[in-house]
Amino acid sequence: MRQDYLGQMTEMEQADLIMEKGALVGKRTDGFYNILLFQIDAFYAEIFYHSHFNVIIKIKTFSNMEALEPYLAQIEIAELIG
């Protein structure tokens, strides 16, 4: 799937497709937002949920590795080498 394909859909269609086709690879919290990170083919998608209202606020897609930085602190190196 190509990243620009999602831009042609509604936000709900995007979220459904991301959760169906993507692999959940990370979670984080930022203020009132719970953010789920999915990998789909050669790009990533973040789904931002409002933690109090449990509604999707926005969906962000990217392919640059720098955007993964907020998730790197969550990786337990000991588990990977132990």
C-alpha positions, 0 to 999 in steps of 0.5 A: 500500500502507498502512503498517499492512498490513505489521503484519499479516504475519510479519517474513519476509513483511514483508521479502519484500514490502518488497524486492519492492514497495519502491525501495531508496533508502539504506544505512547501518551502525550498530554490528553492523547493516546497514540498508537503507532502502526507499520504498514509496508514501507511507512508508519501511521500514528492514530491519536485518540483523546484519552477522555473522550476516546475519539480519533483526533488525527492520523499522521503518516510518515516514512522518515525514521526520525519520527520514531524517536518518541518510541525508542525510549520504550524499547527494553534492550535487556530483553532483546539481548538476554 
